[in-house]
Amino acid sequence: MKLAELQVLHLDGADFQLTAAEQGAAAGHGQAWVIATCQRTVVVAAGREARAALTERLPDAARAQGYTGAEAYAFLLRFACGLESRLVGETEIFGQIKESWRQFSARPGLLSRQLDSWVQLLFQDTKEVRAHQLSGLGSASYGSQVRRLLGTASAGPTLLVGAGQLAQAVAPWIQAGELLLWNRTRDKALELERLVVERNPQRACRVLEASAGAELEAWSTAGDIVLCVPADPVRDAVRIAAWNARAEHSGRIVHLGLGESGDASWARVSGLTSLTALFDMLKAQSELRSVHVGRARRACAEKAVLRSLGPSATQAHGWEDLAAFATISP
C-alpha cells in the first residue's frame, strides 16, 4: 500500500466515545483499525472509498476530522508521541496504540497486511522522535502527575476507584502505603492488581469486594483517594458524604473523571484536585518544554514527508524533494 492511500478519521473529545457496537460497525470486519482512548477515537483505513464508507457508518461523523496520506501519517505520529494529548508528551498513549494494533493484527485481514509495514515504521519513528526531541521533558504521564500530587506521606491506604485504561496508567505510580483497588467489576480489579504486582512484586495491594458498601467503607478509612471513573451525580453524592463524615479531615482526592464541565457537588470538597485542575497546573510549562514540543511536532511533519518519498527514505534525496517539506504543516 502506498502512503497516499492512508486514511485517518479523528473523533476528538472525552465526551464523545463510540460504543462497542459502534466500534464494531466502524471496523467493518477488519476494514478499519479503531483506536479508542479515554480522550479520542481514531479510525484508520486504506483508500478514499473505505473512508467514505466509514463516514457513513460513524455516528455524528461531521465531528470527525479527516487526514489523508502524509498528513494522516503525521497525525498518527503526533498521536503516538503524545503530542495530541492534553497532557502533551504523555507516554501511556504509545502503549495503548501498540496494544490496539496487537489485537487488530491478531485477526488476519487485508487491511492489517496493508498497514503492517507502515505501522512498524510508525513505531520506529515514534521511538526516534521521543528519544531525540522529547527525552528532556522529564516524566510526562498521568501516573507521574498523580504521584507528584499525592507524594509519599499518607495517613492510611490509598483507594483507587476504577480499573480501565486510565487506572492502569495511574496505579503503578502510586507509592504511599497500601493500595486498595475497587471496581464495579471485580475481575477487572483483579487484573489491575496483577499488573501492579507484576511491575512491583513488593507492592502492598488489595482488591475490595465489588459492592457499593465496600467502596464507601474504604472512603471512610483511606488516606488518599484517586478516581479514574466518570463523574456520577448519584454515586458521587454518597462518596462526598462519606468523605465529609470522616473523623480525620486530612487527605487528598484526585478525581480524573471530573473534566471541564465539572460538578457543583464537588465544588466545596476539601483536598480535591480534578482532571481540569491538573491540566491547569501543567499549563505553566517552561520555555524549554515548549521548544522541545515544537521541535517534536516539526520532526513528525518532516518524517511524514520523508515517508511519502518512500518507506525506506530517511533523508531528502535532492533539491526537488525539499519542496515537499512546504506541503505539510506540523
Buried (B, 14 or more C-beta within 10 A) or exposed (E): BEBEBBBBBBBBEBEBBBEEEBBEBBBBEEBBBBBBBBBBBBBBBBBEEBBEBBBEBBEEBEEBEBBBBBBBBBBBBBBBBBBBBBBBBBBBBBEBBBEBBEEBBEEEBEBBEBBEEBBEBBBEBBEBBBEEBBEEBEEBBBBBBBBEBBEEEBEBBBBBBBBBBBBBBBBBBBBBBBBBBBBBEBEBBBBBBEBBBEEEEEBEBEBBEBEEEBBBBBBEBBBBBBBBBBBEEEBBEBBBEBBEEEEEEEBBBBBBBBBEEBBEBBEEBEEBBBBBBBBEEBEEEEEEBEEBBEBBBBBBBBBBBBBBBEEEBEEBEEEEBEEBEEEBEB
